[in-house]
Amino acid sequence: MNYFSKNIRFLRKKGGLRQEQMGDYTGIARTTWSNYENNLSEPSIAGLIEISNFFGITLDELMLSDLETKEKEDIKKGIPKKLIQHYNITNISQEPAGDLSFIVKELKNLRKEVNSIKAKATGKKK
């Protein structure tokens, strides 16, 4: 199941941000962000990477985990809240836009995450 829409709404609200503010941090317009949250459209792969980087989580977590339910379950299990709050909102624009090493690093991370998703989907172990 794809939890993308639910997760980005949960993470945005957890960070105390409005949809309008997401444009300042990610370059995604409020109407587009709203469409993502309401499951009316989905971002490109580059957009997914930007959003996952912004929230400091993997694409796997962003797409395949119900983060809100997981956090509630962790609280019930008594896991300290400090450990649960690992979704860090960061401004990804700190990376130099023309830095090729950043792009290569992101492509390598994307390749790993896509391979992980493929392995899970086919039931194969890496």
ABEGO torsion letter per residue (X at the ends): XBAAAAAAAAAAAAAGBBAAAAAAAAGBBAAAAAAAAAGABBBBAAAAAAAAAAAGBBAAAAAABBAAAAAAAAAAAGBBAAAABABBBBBAAABBAABAAAAAAAAAAAAAAAAAAAAAAAGBBX
